[in-house]
Amino acid sequence: MAVRDREQIQELEEKILSPYASLSKNTRGRKIPEEECSLRTPYQRDRDRIIHCKAFRRLKHKTQVFLSPEGDHYRTRLTHTLEVAQIARTIARALMLNEDLTEAISLGHDLGHTPFGHAGEHALNGLVPGGFRHYEQSVRVVERLEKGGRGLNLTEEVRDGILCHTTGRQAFTAEGRIVRVADRIAYLNHDIDDAERAGVFREQDLPESIAGVLGRSKSKRIDTLVRSVVRNSADGQMRMDPEIRRAFDALAEFMDSHVYRNPYAKSEETKVPRLIGALYEYLLKPEHLPEDMRPIAEQEGCDRAACDFIAGMTDHYAVQLFEKIYIPKSWKL
């Protein structure tokens, strides 16, 4: 039986991938040099490190859009991440770009996201000196917080893709640019699915100017968008057909007004700033921090340590800690 080692995989990459692909043999490397794995390329190793880290496991209990939904089929931050990875890999394969790098960036892009979705992010942003942005926190997770403060020591290509997945400058790799568009394709479409399940609106309510162009089902819309990206992005710059891009932007505006700022859908979010604020105030005292956060408090300040601790919490843990600190318990006599 034939077995491919790392060098053979890298030779194959060079033969079959697009000139715009990031070849793993040409990685800009890690902050701390390491001996290469005999079987896996650097990007494969990065993907594996992300999958096995604690922050990745916690994503299964972090809100995507709907706080405390009743039902097993609403997206969490973890299922969103997996959907992004699937869409991104499909685009990368069609464009003959590096799937391993694309997958690693996809799986790591939301590791620093707060509990309670963007409501938690907005709350921390108003509390932490210098503000809070989940994409920067995701990089901090892989560079500083994982593995007892040692970080995951990922390649520069993966760290850059994580940092640039949502706003600001584009990633310097085509694979990072794929994740940016795949993230948006994923959440806009699966949020429609969740909103319909929650009774916020029906899929039939999508304007004809959107549904008529993109499609009348989640799978059809994703297929339309992915195919448009593939048709227009052979040079490694992610583009769509103008008509599809306009409909895609209109879909984003529709979701913003009907879901992301919908009073019914977001009613529970009014409680988040008070909860996050109370936890933050409590954790500013070093003695209230867990043992593994105290070195950060000593080196970077209690505000940084409190931010890191809260950002890493799951929704469940944040609520439980708030109750433990602030909710009186009955005495057992």
Backbone hydrogen bonds in HBPLUS format (Angstrom, degrees):
<---DONOR---> <-ACCEPTOR-->    atom                        ^
c    i                          cat <-CA-CA->   ^        H-A-AA   ^      H-
h    n   atom  resd res      DA  || num        DHA   H-A  angle D-A-AA Bond
n    s   type  num  typ     dist DA aas  dist angle  dist       angle   num
A0009-ILE N   A0005-ASP O   3.01 MM   4  6.32 157.5  2.06 155.8 162.8     1
A0006-ARG N   A0038-SER O   2.88 MM  32  5.54 178.2  1.88 135.4 134.8     2
A0010-GLN N   A0006-ARG O   2.90 MM   4  6.19 158.8  1.95 155.8 161.8     3
A0011-GLU N   A0007-GLU O   2.96 MM   4  6.18 145.3  2.08 140.7 150.1     4
A0012-LEU N   A0008-GLN O   2.95 MM   4  6.19 151.9  2.03 144.2 151.7     5
A0013-GLU N   A0009-ILE O   2.88 MM   4  6.21 154.6  1.94 149.6 156.7     6
A0014-GLU N   A0010-GLN O   3.16 MM   4  6.35 159.3  2.21 141.2 145.6     7
A0015-LYS N   A0011-GLU O   3.16 MM   4  6.43 141.2  2.32 139.5 149.7     8
A0015-LYS N   A0012-LEU O   3.08 MM   3  5.08 123.8  2.41  95.4 110.0     9
A0016-ILE N   A0012-LEU O   3.00 MM   4  6.18 161.5  2.03 161.4 164.6    10
A0017-LEU N   A0013-GLU O   2.97 MM   4  5.43 161.3  2.01 147.0 151.1    11
A0018-SER N   A0096-MET O   2.71 MM  78  5.21 174.7  1.71 151.4 152.4    12
A0021-ALA N   A0018-SER O   2.98 MM   3  5.19 166.1  2.00 112.8 116.8    13
A0026-ASN N   A0023-LEU O   2.93 MM   3  5.42 150.1  2.02 112.3 121.6    14
A0027-THR N   A0024-SER O   3.32 MM   3  5.28 161.7  2.36 109.1 107.9    15
A0156-GLU N   A0029-GLY O   2.96 MM 127  5.98 140.9  2.11 152.3 158.5    16
A0045-ARG N   A0041-THR O   3.06 MM   4  6.35 158.8  2.10 156.4 162.3    17
A0046-ASP N   A0042-PRO O   3.02 MM   4  6.29 151.2  2.10 142.4 150.2    18
A0047-ARG N   A0043-TYR O   3.02 MM   4  6.24 163.4  2.05 146.4 150.1    19
A0048-ASP N   A0044-GLN O   3.02 MM   4  6.29 163.5  2.05 150.7 154.8    20
A0049-ARG N   A0045-ARG O   2.91 MM   4  6.13 155.6  1.97 149.8 156.5    21
A0050-ILE N   A0046-ASP O   3.03 MM   4  6.27 157.2  2.08 153.0 158.6    22
A0051-ILE N   A0047-ARG O   3.05 MM   4  6.31 166.7  2.07 155.1 158.2    23
A0052-HIS N   A0048-ASP O   3.10 MM   4  6.23 151.3  2.19 146.2 153.0    24
A0053-CYS N   A0050-ILE O   3.17 MM   3  5.29 161.8  2.21 106.9 112.6    25
A0058-ARG N   A0054-LYS O   3.08 MM   4  6.40 149.7  2.17 152.0 160.6    26
A0059-LEU N   A0056-PHE O   3.20 MM   3  5.48 147.4  2.31 103.7 112.7    27
A0060-LYS N   A0057-ARG O   3.39 MM   3  6.20 164.7  2.42 118.4 121.4    28
A0061-HIS N   A0058-ARG O   3.04 MM   3  5.80 164.9  2.06 123.5 127.8    29
A0062-LYS N   A0059-LEU O   3.23 MM   3  5.14 158.6  2.28 112.7 109.3    30
A0078-LEU N   A0059-LEU O   3.12 MM  19  4.64 127.1  2.42 117.6 109.0    31
A0315-ASP N   A0061-HIS O   3.07 MM 254  6.27 158.8  2.12 155.4 159.1    32
A0077-ARG N   A0062-LYS O   2.89 MM  15  5.45 155.4  1.95 151.2 153.1    33
A0080-HIS N   A0076-THR O   3.01 MM   4  6.18 160.0  2.05 151.5 157.6    34
A0081-THR N   A0077-ARG O   3.09 MM   4  6.18 154.5  2.16 134.0 140.8    35
A0082-LEU N   A0078-LEU O   3.02 MM   4  6.38 155.3  2.08 152.6 158.7    36
A0083-GLU N   A0079-THR O   3.01 MM   4  6.24 152.6  2.09 145.6 152.8    37
A0084-VAL N   A0080-HIS O   2.91 MM   4  6.22 156.4  1.97 155.2 162.0    38
A0085-ALA N   A0081-THR O   2.99 MM   4  6.26 159.7  2.04 147.8 153.1    39
A0086-GLN N   A0082-LEU O   3.02 MM   4  6.27 153.1  2.10 144.4 151.0    40
A0087-ILE N   A0083-GLU O   3.06 MM   4  6.28 169.8  2.07 153.4 155.3    41
A0088-ALA N   A0084-VAL O   2.84 MM   4  5.94 167.1  1.86 156.7 161.1    42
A0089-ARG N   A0085-ALA O   2.93 MM   4  5.96 157.2  1.98 143.3 149.3    43
A0090-THR N   A0086-GLN O   3.11 MM   4  6.28 153.6  2.18 143.9 150.9    44
A0091-ILE N   A0087-ILE O   3.13 MM   4  6.46 160.7  2.17 151.8 155.9    45
A0092-ALA N   A0088-ALA O   2.89 MM   4  6.11 164.2  1.91 151.0 156.0    46
A0093-ARG N   A0089-ARG O   2.87 MM   4  5.96 162.2  1.90 150.4 154.5    47
A0094-ALA N   A0090-THR O   3.11 MM   4  6.27 163.7  2.14 146.1 150.7    48
A0095-LEU N   A0091-ILE O   3.00 MM   4  6.18 149.8  2.10 150.0 158.1    49
A0097-LEU N   A0092-ALA O   2.80 MM   5  4.85 171.8  1.80 149.8 150.4    50
A0096-MET N   A0093-ARG O   3.09 MM   3  4.93 157.4  2.14 100.6 107.4    51
A0102-THR N   A0098-ASN O   3.09 MM   4  6.28 163.9  2.12 148.0 153.1    52
A0103-GLU N   A0099-GLU O   2.84 MM   4  5.96 159.4  1.88 149.1 154.2    53
A0104-ALA N   A0100-ASP O   2.99 MM   4  6.16 160.4  2.03 146.1 151.4    54
A0105-ILE N   A0101-LEU O   3.05 MM   4  6.29 167.6  2.07 157.6 159.6    55
A0106-SER N   A0102-THR O   3.02 MM   4  6.18 162.8  2.05 147.0 152.4    56
A0107-LEU N   A0103-GLU O   2.91 MM   4  6.08 166.6  1.93 157.7 160.1    57
A0108-GLY N   A0104-ALA O   3.12 MM   4  6.24 138.9  2.30 140.9 151.3    58
A0108-GLY N   A0105-ILE O   3.20 MM   3  5.22 129.0  2.47  95.4 108.8    59
A0109-HIS N   A0105-ILE O   2.99 MM   4  5.80 118.2  2.38 147.6 161.3    60
A0109-HIS N   A0106-SER O   3.41 MM   3  5.38 155.2  2.48  99.8 106.6    61
A0111-LEU N   A0108-GLY O   3.37 MM   3  5.49 173.9  2.37 115.5 115.1    62
A0113-HIS N   A0110-ASP O   3.05 MM   3  5.30 168.3  2.07 117.0 118.4    63
A0120-GLY N   A0116-PHE O   3.23 MM   4  4.98 150.5  2.32 109.9 114.9    64
A0120-GLY N   A0117-GLY O   3.19 MM   3  5.60 127.7  2.47 105.0 115.9    65
A0121-GLU N   A0117-GLY O   3.31 MM   4  6.71 152.6  2.39 140.0 147.8    66
A0122-HIS N   A0118-HIS O   2.88 MM   4  6.03 162.0  1.91 146.6 150.4    67
A0123-ALA N   A0119-ALA O   3.03 MM   4  6.19 153.0  2.10 141.0 148.6    68
A0124-LEU N   A0120-GLY O   3.02 MM   4  6.26 166.3  2.04 151.8 154.3    69
A0125-ASN N   A0121-GLU O   2.90 MM   4  6.01 152.4  1.98 146.3 155.0    70
A0126-GLY N   A0122-HIS O   3.22 MM   4  6.45 138.0  2.41 140.3 148.5    71
A0126-GLY N   A0123-ALA O   3.23 MM   3  5.43 134.9  2.44  99.1 110.2    72
A0127-LEU N   A0124-LEU O   2.97 MM   3  5.05 153.6  2.04 104.9 113.6    73
A0128-VAL N   A0124-LEU O   2.98 MM   4  5.94 169.4  1.99 170.7 168.0    74
A0131-GLY N   A0128-VAL O   2.80 MM   3  5.14 157.6  1.85 139.6 139.4    75
A0136-GLU N   A0133-ARG O   3.06 MM   3  5.51 125.4  2.37 109.4 122.6    76
A0137-GLN N   A0133-ARG O   3.02 MM   4  6.34 156.3  2.08 152.0 159.7    77
A0138-SER N   A0134-HIS O   2.82 MM   4  6.04 143.4  1.95 143.0 152.8    78
A0139-VAL N   A0135-TYR O   3.34 MM   4  6.59 150.9  2.43 136.0 141.8    79
A0140-ARG N   A0136-GLU O   3.01 MM   4  6.34 153.4  2.08 143.3 151.4    80
A0141-VAL N   A0137-GLN O   2.83 MM   4  6.12 148.1  1.93 148.7 157.0    81
A0142-VAL N   A0138-SER O   3.30 MM   4  6.64 159.2  2.34 145.1 148.3    82
A0143-GLU N   A0139-VAL O   2.89 MM   4  6.03 140.8  2.05 147.7 159.8    83
A0144-ARG N   A0140-ARG O   2.74 MM   4  5.35 160.1  1.77 146.4 151.1    84
A0145-LEU N   A0140-ARG O   3.22 MM   5  6.52 151.5  2.30 143.0 149.4    85
A0146-GLU N   A0141-VAL O   3.02 MM   5  5.79 156.3  2.08 161.6 157.1    86
A0152-LEU N   A0142-VAL O   2.66 MM  10  5.15 161.3  1.69 143.2 148.5    87
A0149-GLY N   A0146-GLU O   3.21 MM   3  5.60 132.4  2.45 105.8 117.4    88
A0151-GLY N   A0146-GLU O   2.73 MM   5  4.49 156.8  1.78 150.2 141.9    89
A0150-ARG N   A0147-LYS O   3.22 MM   3  5.39 163.7  2.24 107.6 112.5    90
A0159-ARG N   A0155-THR O   3.16 MM   4  6.47 170.3  2.17 155.8 158.4    91
A0160-ASP N   A0156-GLU O   2.89 MM   4  5.95 160.3  1.93 149.8 155.3    92
A0161-GLY N   A0157-GLU O   3.08 MM   4  6.16 155.5  2.14 137.7 144.4    93
A0162-ILE N   A0158-VAL O   3.00 MM   4  6.23 156.4  2.06 152.7 158.4    94
A0163-LEU N   A0159-ARG O   3.05 MM   4  6.25 163.5  2.08 147.7 152.0    95
A0164-CYS N   A0160-ASP O   3.03 MM   4  6.15 149.5  2.12 148.8 156.4    96
A0165-HIS N   A0162-ILE O   3.47 MM   3  5.43 165.2  2.50 111.3 109.7    97
A0177-ARG N   A0173-THR O   3.18 MM   4  6.52 149.0  2.28 141.1 149.6    98
A0178-ILE N   A0174-ALA O   2.94 MM   4  6.27 140.1  2.10 143.2 154.3    99
A0179-VAL N   A0175-GLU O   3.25 MM   4  6.59 157.4  2.31 145.8 149.6   100
A0180-ARG N   A0176-GLY O   3.30 MM   4  6.59 150.7  2.40 141.7 148.8   101
A0181-VAL N   A0177-ARG O   3.40 MM   4  6.74 158.6  2.45 146.1 149.2   102
A0182-ALA N   A0178-ILE O   2.83 MM   4  6.01 160.0  1.87 157.5 164.4   103
A0183-ASP N   A0179-VAL O   2.87 MM   4  5.85 154.9  1.93 148.0 152.7   104
A0185-ILE N   A0181-VAL O   2.98 MM   4  6.22 160.4  2.02 150.0 155.9   105
A0186-ALA N   A0182-ALA O   2.89 MM   4  5.98 160.7  1.93 148.1 153.4   106
A0187-TYR N   A0183-ASP O   3.02 MM   4  6.26 178.0  2.02 155.8 155.7   107
A0188-LEU N   A0184-ARG O   3.15 MM   4  6.02 165.0  2.18 146.3 151.0   108
A0189-ASN N   A0185-ILE O   3.41 MM   4  6.31 154.2  2.48 137.5 143.9   109
A0190-HIS N   A0186-ALA O   2.89 MM   4  6.05 170.3  1.90 162.0 165.3   110
A0191-ASP N   A0187-TYR O   2.92 MM   4  5.62 144.8  2.05 138.1 146.6   111
A0193-ASP N   A0189-ASN O   3.39 MM   4  6.73 157.4  2.45 142.6 147.4   112
A0194-ASP N   A0190-HIS O   3.01 MM   4  6.30 158.8  2.05 146.5 151.3   113
A0195-ALA N   A0191-ASP O   2.83 MM   4  5.89 154.5  1.90 141.3 149.0   114
A0196-GLU N   A0192-ILE O   2.93 MM   4  6.11 155.4  1.99 150.7 156.7   115
A0197-ARG N   A0193-ASP O   3.09 MM   4  6.32 155.3  2.15 142.2 149.2   116
A0198-ALA N   A0194-ASP O   2.92 MM   4  6.14 140.4  2.08 141.9 152.8   117
A0200-VAL N   A0195-ALA O   2.91 MM   5  5.22 155.4  1.97 162.4 157.7   118
A0199-GLY N   A0196-GLU O   3.08 MM   3  5.08 155.2  2.14 100.9 108.7   119
A0205-ASP N   A0202-ARG O   2.79 MM   3  5.35 158.4  1.84 116.3 123.8   120
A0206-LEU N   A0203-GLU O   3.13 MM   3  5.79 170.8  2.14 118.9 121.7   121
A0210-ILE N   A0207-PRO O   2.96 MM   3  5.47 152.0  2.04 112.3 120.8   122
A0211-ALA N   A0207-PRO O   2.94 MM   4  6.23 163.1  1.97 165.6 163.5   123
A0212-GLY N   A0208-GLU O   2.78 MM   4  5.11 150.8  1.87 130.3 139.9   124
A0213-VAL N   A0210-ILE O   3.15 MM   3  5.47 140.1  2.32 104.9 115.5   125
A0214-LEU N   A0210-ILE O   2.85 MM   4  5.96 177.5  1.85 169.5 169.4   126
A0215-GLY N   A0211-ALA O   2.85 MM   4  4.77 139.9  2.01 118.4 131.0   127
A0221-ARG N   A0217-SER O   2.94 MM   4  6.17 164.2  1.97 156.2 160.3   128
A0222-ILE N   A0218-LYS O   2.99 MM   4  6.20 169.5  2.00 157.0 159.7   129
A0223-ASP N   A0219-SER O   2.98 MM   4  6.07 159.3  2.02 143.4 149.7   130
A0224-THR N   A0220-LYS O   2.88 MM   4  6.08 161.3  1.92 151.2 156.1   131
A0225-LEU N   A0221-ARG O   2.96 MM   4  6.17 165.9  1.98 154.8 158.0   132
A0226-VAL N   A0222-ILE O   2.87 MM   4  5.99 168.0  1.88 155.8 159.4   133
A0227-ARG N   A0223-ASP O   2.96 MM   4  6.01 167.5  1.98 150.6 154.5   134
A0228-SER N   A0224-THR O   3.04 MM   4  6.17 149.9  2.14 141.4 149.9   135
A0229-VAL N   A0225-LEU O   2.99 MM   4  6.27 157.3  2.04 149.9 155.4   136
A0230-VAL N   A0226-VAL O   2.97 MM   4  6.23 165.2  1.99 154.8 158.6   137
A0231-ARG N   A0227-ARG O   2.93 MM   4  6.09 158.7  1.98 147.0 152.7   138
A0232-ASN N   A0228-SER O   3.25 MM   4  6.32 143.3  2.39 142.0 150.1   139
A0236-GLY N   A0233-SER O   3.04 MM   3  5.49 161.5  2.08 121.9 122.3   140
A0245-ARG N   A0241-ASP O   2.81 MM   4  6.01 159.0  1.86 162.8 170.1   141
A0246-ARG N   A0242-PRO O   2.95 MM   4  6.18 157.5  2.01 149.7 154.9   142
A0247-ALA N   A0243-GLU O   3.10 MM   4  6.37 157.6  2.15 144.0 149.8   143
A0248-PHE N   A0244-ILE O   2.83 MM   4  6.00 151.3  1.91 147.3 155.9   144
A0249-ASP N   A0245-ARG O   2.92 MM   4  6.14 159.3  1.96 151.6 156.1   145
A0250-ALA N   A0246-ARG O   2.93 MM   4  6.13 149.1  2.02 141.7 150.9   146
A0251-LEU N   A0247-ALA O   2.87 MM   4  6.11 144.1  2.00 140.7 150.4   147
A0252-ALA N   A0248-PHE O   3.09 MM   4  6.44 151.5  2.17 143.7 150.7   148
A0253-GLU N   A0249-ASP O   3.09 MM   4  6.42 153.8  2.16 145.0 151.3   149
A0254-PHE N   A0250-ALA O   2.90 MM   4  6.13 156.3  1.95 147.4 154.3   150
A0255-MET N   A0251-LEU O   2.91 MM   4  6.15 162.1  1.94 153.6 157.6   151
A0256-ASP N   A0252-ALA O   2.99 MM   4  6.14 148.6  2.09 141.6 150.5   152
A0257-SER N   A0253-GLU O   3.14 MM   4  6.40 159.1  2.19 149.4 153.2   153
A0258-HIS N   A0254-PHE O   2.91 MM   4  5.98 157.3  1.96 152.3 159.4   154
A0259-VAL N   A0255-MET O   2.85 MM   4  5.19 148.3  1.95 134.0 139.9   155
A0260-TYR N   A0255-MET O   2.95 MM   5  6.29 157.4  2.00 151.4 157.8   156
A0261-ARG N   A0256-ASP O   3.00 MM   5  5.95 119.8  2.37 144.6 156.4   157
A0262-ASN N   A0259-VAL O   3.10 MM   3  4.81 168.5  2.12 104.6 107.0   158
A0266-LYS N   A0262-ASN O   2.95 MM   4  5.98 151.2  2.03 158.4 166.6   159
A0267-SER N   A0264-TYR O   3.48 MM   3  5.24 173.2  2.48 103.8 104.3   160
A0269-GLU N   A0266-LYS O   2.96 MM   3  5.36 142.1  2.11 110.2 121.6   161
A0271-LYS N   A0268-GLU O   3.14 MM   3  5.93 163.5  2.16 120.5 125.1   162
A0272-VAL N   A0269-GLU O   3.07 MM   3  5.21 146.8  2.18 104.0 113.5   163
A0275-LEU N   A0271-LYS O   3.20 MM   4  6.43 161.5  2.23 152.9 158.5   164
A0276-ILE N   A0272-VAL O   2.85 MM   4  5.99 176.5  1.85 173.3 172.1   165
A0277-GLY N   A0273-PRO O   2.81 MM   4  5.71 155.6  1.87 140.0 148.2   166
A0278-ALA N   A0274-ARG O   2.94 MM   4  6.00 155.6  2.00 142.5 148.5   167
A0279-LEU N   A0275-LEU O   3.05 MM   4  6.30 162.7  2.09 152.3 156.7   168
A0280-TYR N   A0276-ILE O   2.89 MM   4  6.05 161.3  1.93 151.0 156.7   169
A0281-GLU N   A0277-GLY O   3.00 MM   4  6.17 164.3  2.02 148.5 152.3   170
A0282-TYR N   A0278-ALA O   3.09 MM   4  6.23 160.6  2.13 146.0 151.4   171
A0283-LEU N   A0279-LEU O   2.92 MM   4  6.09 158.2  1.97 152.3 158.1   172
A0284-LEU N   A0281-GLU O   3.42 MM   3  5.45 157.1  2.47  99.3 105.8   173
A0288-HIS N   A0285-LYS O   2.86 MM   3  5.52 158.0  1.90 124.2 131.5   174
A0289-LEU N   A0286-PRO O   3.12 MM   3  5.38 158.4  2.16 108.1 114.9   175
A0293-MET N   A0290-PRO O   3.01 MM   3  5.52 153.7  2.08 116.7 124.9   176
A0294-ARG N   A0291-GLU O   3.26 MM   3  5.49 151.4  2.35 104.7 112.7   177
A0297-ALA N   A0293-MET O   3.15 MM   4  6.51 153.5  2.23 147.6 155.5   178
A0298-GLU N   A0294-ARG O   2.95 MM   4  6.21 155.1  2.01 152.6 158.7   179
A0299-GLN N   A0295-PRO O   2.97 MM   4  6.12 151.5  2.05 143.7 151.2   180
A0300-GLU N   A0296-ILE O   2.66 MM   4  5.48 163.1  1.68 153.9 159.0   181
A0301-GLY N   A0297-ALA O   2.92 MM   4  4.25 135.5  2.12 110.9 118.3   182
A0305-ALA N   A0301-GLY O   3.20 MM   4  6.52 160.0  2.24 147.6 153.3   183
A0306-ALA N   A0302-CYS O   2.80 MM   4  5.92 163.3  1.82 151.5 156.0   184
A0307-CYS N   A0303-ASP O   3.04 MM   4  6.11 155.9  2.09 139.4 146.1   185
A0308-ASP N   A0304-ARG O   2.94 MM   4  6.18 164.1  1.97 149.8 153.9   186
A0309-PHE N   A0305-ALA O   2.96 MM   4  6.11 160.8  2.00 149.9 155.1   187
A0310-ILE N   A0306-ALA O   2.99 MM   4  6.13 167.7  2.00 151.1 154.3   188
A0311-ALA N   A0307-CYS O   2.88 MM   4  5.96 168.7  1.89 155.8 159.6   189
A0312-GLY N   A0308-ASP O   3.17 MM   4  6.22 142.0  2.32 137.8 146.5   190
A0313-MET N   A0310-ILE O   3.01 MM   3  5.26 155.9  2.07 109.0 116.7   191
A0318-ALA N   A0314-THR O   3.05 MM   4  6.23 165.8  2.07 154.8 158.3   192
A0319-VAL N   A0315-ASP O   3.13 MM   4  6.39 162.7  2.16 154.4 158.3   193
A0320-GLN N   A0316-HIS O   2.96 MM   4  6.18 164.8  1.98 153.3 158.0   194
A0321-LEU N   A0317-TYR O   2.83 MM   4  5.99 161.5  1.86 154.9 159.5   195
A0322-PHE N   A0318-ALA O   3.01 MM   4  6.15 157.9  2.06 143.9 150.2   196
A0323-GLU N   A0319-VAL O   2.95 MM   4  6.19 163.5  1.97 152.8 157.1   197
A0324-LYS N   A0320-GLN O   2.92 MM   4  6.12 155.0  1.98 145.3 152.6   198
A0325-ILE N   A0321-LEU O   2.98 MM   4  6.18 151.1  2.06 148.1 155.0   199
A0326-TYR N   A0322-PHE O   2.85 MM   4  5.85 172.8  1.85 160.6 163.0   200
A0327-ILE N   A0323-GLU O   2.98 MM   4  4.76 150.7  2.07 122.7 129.7   201
